[in-house]
Amino acid sequence: MGSFSKESLELLRSRIDLVEVLNPYVKLQRAGAAYKALCPFHEERSPSFVIQKGDSHYHCFGCGAHGDAIQFLMTHLRMSFLESVETLAERFHVQLEEVEGHQQQPKGPSKILLKDALEKAAEFYHFYLCHTQEGHAALDYLYNRGIDLDFIRKFEFGLAPKQGGLLLRAMHEQKIENAILEEAGLFSKGREFFSDRMMIPIRDAVGAVIGFSGRKYKADTFGGKYINTPETPLFKKSKVLFGLSYCRKTIAKERKALIVEGQIDALRLIDSGFDWTVAGQGTAFGEDHVKELVHLGVRTAYLAFDGDTAGQEAALKVGHLFSKEGVEVQVLSLPEKCDPDLMLMEKGPEEWKKVIEASSDYLSFMVRMFSKSINVNAPAGKNELVLTVAKRIREWDHPLMIHEALRKLAKMTGTPEALVGVPENNSPQVYVRRSQSVTFTEIDPDRILEADLLRWLLIMGQTLPELFKIASANLTADHFRVSAGRRLFEKILAAAKEEKPFDLLSLAIDLDAPDQQIFMAEVLQKKINRDRALACFNETVQKMLERHWMHKREEIKIKIYSGNCSEAEVLELARKFDELKKARPQLV
């Protein structure tokens, strides 16, 4: 994790247009010298979410939500602090400079230039599809698949020409060099990477084009059915969730996600109102995809894979990955040789809703899948089934989920709970899984405690100003033992005392050393429970006070036993120790 120069952060702050950042997510309307909207953070009928003209902060007079562009991206789209900074830098064309001595910027063109080239390529492919004779043949193919022009324009479908050199010429006219095209995955070994294929843009979580998926639409086109952009600084297919830019807001709000196999499936569902749908990208849905959705707060995953054997086996694997992370899994049942795209075309969204409602829980699905190859009516077969399913359950990472799943398995199969590993007293059992390696990580409890306190102040302080009052009434810089934490606390309180809004970017700019900026990013990485902000903050302040109290007592004890004090000094220290012992700190 690097840190950025003050100059580049200052430039970013000067260029950020808050209205432009919020416009895709909040319906802003002019009201005199301000913009108003319905607050995205709570339900309301009349707008109380306000941005004053020229201001860098938003404020909701209904729920008290307050923040800057970074705070909005962190809260609304569940981005980390660093992701938010980098996203804004790319959007407003600011090259962030790494501080010397820390992680160096990768060599080659910047991500901003790569994204610009990819965006222009998407425009070229889309124009070529819609306005050329070759494109008309491709349009006929799409129309025959039930994909209309509105759908094509909405998701910016395109066509890579069969004739080489056309994209290259168009990019050169816009002063985009071959080195940038090569780094972006558009040009390779002296020729354009995509040829004679339908082009579907692949976007990152905030909508920037980071690659393409080229689909064959003619039988004589060379290569496989789909060809994706090769790995680039922007595009890592094992980490990309296709469709997330259209669904991130809904997924984060509703804490659920619909997982499908194909890109067309995902886009068709999104277009039909199921804007909580994502797909893997040219590879099996893996752990990184699952972790991205868990980071967004997903609690329930609906798996809508094809009804064939391969689709069901994929659902078995992906359901296991989600279950390991403590996410509830529901599996949709699709007829064989049927996918979401076909079902929506033939039966419509209402029928698809019924399929979702009729989905089964993952454990029931798992038992059905394993039962297909086992004679469960025979004692040996039933034994094999129960042992197989129980073994997979014990691979999950959450003891309570393991306990409850084992109990349910026992009930489903008519097996005594004790035989599947459920303790007789029904208390959750902790299962220890074998690990391939054991590593030791140094944990600094002081750093964790101080980060917890600062996190509440940074994320909730301006929404709950009483947090600043509690902090200033109970704590001083002396209560901090981590130098970066002490400095950040001083900056936060100083900004609060000025009684004017402060933003996260300004705080980062104002920090003196790279380690302080890194600590701030570390503080903002962890999630908080906003509903318990005041209670949790008070608990954290109390822990800070007690730690300081214990530390002062230890300091006196060390002096007493050092042998460097006279008898009178020892007696005085003992008196202070007794007084301190009786004066356990309390919040004021």
Residue pairs with C-beta under 8 A, 6 or more apart in sequence:
1 82
1 103
1 518
1 521
1 522
2 98
2 99
2 102
2 103
2 514
2 518
3 98
3 99
3 102
3 514
3 515
3 517
3 518
3 521
4 85
4 96
4 97
4 98
4 99
4 508
4 517
5 96
5 97
5 98
5 99
6 509
7 97
8 89
8 94
8 95
8 96
8 97
9 85
9 96
9 505
9 508
9 509
10 509
11 94
12 85
12 88
12 89
12 92
12 94
12 96
12 505
13 56
13 503
13 505
13 506
13 509
15 92
15 93
15 94
16 56
16 68
16 69
16 88
16 92
16 505
17 92
18 51
18 55
18 56
18 57
18 58
18 68
18 69
18 72
19 28
19 35
19 51
21 69
21 72
21 73
21 88
21 91
22 28
22 37
22 51
22 58
22 69
22 72
24 207
25 40
25 72
25 76
25 77
25 249
26 37
26 38
26 40
26 49
27 37
27 38
28 35
28 36
28 37
28 51
29 35
29 36
29 37
29 47
33 52
33 53
34 50
34 51
34 52
34 53
35 50
35 51
35 53
36 47
36 48
36 49
36 50
37 47
37 49
38 44
38 45
38 46
38 47
38 49
39 47
39 48
39 49
39 60
39 62
39 63
39 65
40 49
40 76
41 60
41 63
41 65
41 75
41 76
42 60
42 62
42 63
42 65
44 62
48 60
48 61
48 62
48 63
49 58
49 59
49 60
49 62
49 65
50 58
50 59
50 60
50 61
51 57
51 58
51 59
56 68
56 69
56 503
57 66
57 67
57 68
57 501
57 503
58 65
58 66
58 67
58 68
58 72
59 65
59 66
59 501
60 66
63 463
64 463
64 464
65 75
65 463
66 462
66 463
66 501
67 75
67 462
67 503
67 504
68 501
68 503
68 504
68 505
69 84
69 88
69 503
69 505
70 81
70 84
70 85
70 88
70 503
70 504
70 505
71 459
71 503
71 504
73 79
73 83
73 84
73 87
73 88
74 80
74 81
74 84
74 459
74 524
75 459
76 249
76 252
77 205
77 206
77 248
77 249
77 252
78 248
78 252
78 295
78 296
78 297
79 87
79 205
80 521
80 524
80 525
81 504
81 520
81 521
81 524
81 525
82 521
85 96
85 505
85 508
86 96
86 111
87 206
88 94
89 95
89 96
89 112
90 111
90 112
90 115
90 208
91 206
91 208
93 112
94 112
95 110
95 112
97 105
98 104
98 105
99 514
99 517
101 514
102 514
106 233
108 179
108 183
108 233
109 179
109 180
109 183
109 184
111 233
111 234
113 180
114 180
114 183
114 184
114 232
114 233
114 234
115 208
115 209
115 210
115 234
116 176
117 171
117 176
117 180
117 181
117 184
117 186
118 184
118 186
118 201
118 208
118 209
118 210
118 211
118 212
118 234
119 208
119 209
120 170
120 171
120 174
120 176
121 167
121 171
121 184
121 186
121 209
121 212
122 156
122 158
122 199
122 201
122 209
122 212
124 158
124 167
124 170
124 171
125 158
125 159
125 160
125 167
125 199
125 212
126 153
126 156
126 157
126 158
127 158
128 134
128 135
128 158
128 159
128 160
128 161
128 166
129 135
129 138
129 139
129 152
129 157
129 158
129 159
129 198
129 199
130 139
130 152
130 153
132 159
132 161
134 159
134 161
134 162
135 159
138 159
138 198
138 217
139 149
139 152
141 198
141 217
142 152
142 157
142 198
142 217
145 264
146 345
147 157
147 264
151 157
151 267
151 271
154 271
155 200
155 201
155 267
155 271
156 201
157 198
157 199
157 200
158 198
158 199
158 200
158 201
159 197
159 198
159 199
160 167
160 192
160 194
160 195
160 196
160 197
160 199
160 214
161 167
161 195
161 196
162 195
162 196
164 191
164 192
164 195
165 192
167 186
167 192
167 194
168 178
168 181
168 187
168 192
171 181
171 186
178 187
181 187
182 188
183 232
183 233
184 229
184 232
184 234
185 193
185 211
185 212
185 229
185 230
185 231
185 232
185 235
186 192
186 193
186 194
186 229
187 193
188 230
193 229
193 230
194 212
194 214
194 227
196 218
196 221
196 222
197 214
197 215
197 216
197 217
197 221
197 227
198 214
198 215
198 216
198 217
199 212
199 213
199 214
199 215
200 212
200 213
200 214
200 215
200 263
200 264
200 267
201 209
201 211
201 212
202 209
202 210
202 211
202 212
202 213
202 228
202 229
202 235
202 240
202 242
202 281
203 209
203 210
203 244
203 245
204 210
204 234
204 240
204 244
204 245
205 241
205 244
205 245
205 248
206 245
206 248
207 245
210 229
210 232
210 234
210 235
210 240
211 228
211 229
211 232
211 234
211 235
211 240
212 228
212 229
213 226
213 227
213 228
213 229
213 242
213 263
213 281
213 282
214 226
214 227
214 228
215 225
215 226
216 223
216 224
216 225
216 226
226 282
228 235
228 237
228 281
228 282
229 235
231 237
237 281
237 282
237 283
238 283
238 286
238 288
238 289
239 288
239 289
239 292
240 281
241 278
241 279
241 280
241 281
241 289
241 292
241 293
242 263
242 266
242 278
242 279
242 280
242 281
243 263
243 266
243 267
243 270
243 277
243 278
243 279
244 251
244 278
244 292
246 270
246 275
247 257
247 270
247 275
247 276
247 277
247 278
248 296
250 275
250 276
251 257
251 276
251 278
251 293
251 296
251 297
251 298
252 296
252 297
254 276
255 296
255 297
255 298
255 299
255 300
256 276
256 298
256 299
256 300
256 301
256 302
257 276
257 277
257 278
257 293
257 296
257 298
257 300
257 301
257 302
258 269
258 274
258 276
258 277
258 278
258 302
258 304
258 356
259 277
259 278
259 279
259 285
259 301
259 302
259 303
259 304
259 305
259 318
260 266
260 269
260 277
260 278
260 279
260 304
260 305
260 339
260 340
261 279
261 280
261 305
261 306
261 311
261 314
261 339
262 279
262 339
262 340
262 341
263 279
263 281
264 341
265 277
265 279
265 304
265 339
265 340
265 341
266 277
266 278
266 279
268 340
268 341
268 344
268 345
269 277
269 340
269 344
269 352
270 277
272 344
272 349
272 352
273 349
274 349
274 352
278 289
278 293
279 285
280 286
280 289
284 314
284 317
285 314
285 318
285 321
286 321
287 321
290 318
290 321
290 322
290 325
290 327
291 325
293 301
293 327
294 325
294 327
297 527
298 327
299 327
299 328
300 327
300 328
300 329
300 330
301 318
301 319
301 322
301 327
301 328
301 329
301 330
302 329
302 330
302 331
302 332
302 356
302 359
303 315
303 318
303 319
303 329
303 330
303 331
303 332
304 332
304 334
304 340
304 355
305 311
305 312
305 314
305 315
305 318
305 332
305 334
306 334
306 338
306 339
307 333
307 334
307 335
307 336
307 337
307 338
307 339
308 336
308 337
311 334
312 369
313 369
315 331
315 365
316 365
316 366
316 369
319 329
319 331
319 362
319 365
319 366
320 392
320 395
322 329
322 362
323 329
323 362
323 396
323 401
323 405
324 395
324 396
324 397
325 397
326 396
326 397
326 398
326 401
328 361
328 362
329 361
329 362
330 356
330 359
330 360
330 361
330 362
331 359
331 360
331 361
331 362
331 365
332 355
332 356
332 358
332 359
333 355
333 358
333 359
333 360
334 340
334 343
334 355
340 352
343 351
343 352
343 355
344 352
360 368
363 389
363 393
363 405
363 408
363 409
363 412
364 412
366 389
366 392
367 385
367 389
367 409
367 412
367 413
370 385
370 388
370 389
371 385
374 381
374 384
374 385
374 388
375 381
376 382
376 385
376 413
382 413
382 415
385 413
386 409
386 413
386 415
386 419
386 420
389 409
390 406
390 409
390 420
390 421
393 402
393 405
393 406
393 409
394 402
394 421
394 431
394 433
395 433
396 402
396 405
397 433
399 428
399 429
399 430
399 431
400 428
402 428
402 429
402 431
403 422
403 427
403 428
403 429
406 417
406 420
406 421
406 422
407 417
407 422
407 426
409 415
409 420
410 416
410 417
410 419
410 420
410 422
417 424
417 426
418 424
421 429
422 429
423 429
444 482
446 481
446 482
446 547
447 482
447 485
447 519
449 540
449 543
449 544
449 547
450 480
450 481
450 482
450 485
450 489
450 544
451 485
451 519
451 522
451 523
451 526
452 540
453 471
453 475
453 489
453 537
453 540
453 541
453 544
454 485
454 488
454 489
454 492
454 520
454 523
455 523
455 524
455 526
455 528
456 467
456 528
456 533
456 536
456 537
456 540
457 467
457 468
457 471
457 489
457 492
458 492
458 504
458 507
458 520
458 523
458 524
459 524
459 528
459 530
460 467
460 528
460 530
460 533
460 537
461 467
461 468
461 492
461 496
462 501
462 502
463 533
464 533
464 534
465 496
466 534
467 533
467 534
467 537
468 492
468 493
468 496
470 537
470 538
470 541
470 587
471 489
471 493
471 541
472 493
472 496
472 497
473 588
474 541
474 544
474 545
474 587
474 588
475 489
475 541
475 544
475 545
477 486
477 489
477 490
478 548
479 544
479 545
479 547
479 548
480 486
480 489
481 547
481 551
482 519
484 513
484 515
484 516
484 518
484 519
484 520
485 519
487 511
487 512
487 516
488 507
488 511
488 516
488 519
488 520
488 523
491 507
491 510
491 511
492 502
492 507
495 502
495 506
495 507
496 502
504 520
504 524
507 520
508 517
508 520
511 517
511 520
528 536
529 536
538 587
541 587
542 585
542 586
542 587
545 585
545 586
545 587
546 584
546 585
548 585
549 580
549 583
549 584
549 585
552 580
553 577
553 580
553 581
556 573
556 576
556 577
556 580
557 577
559 565
559 573
560 570
560 573
560 574
560 577
565 573
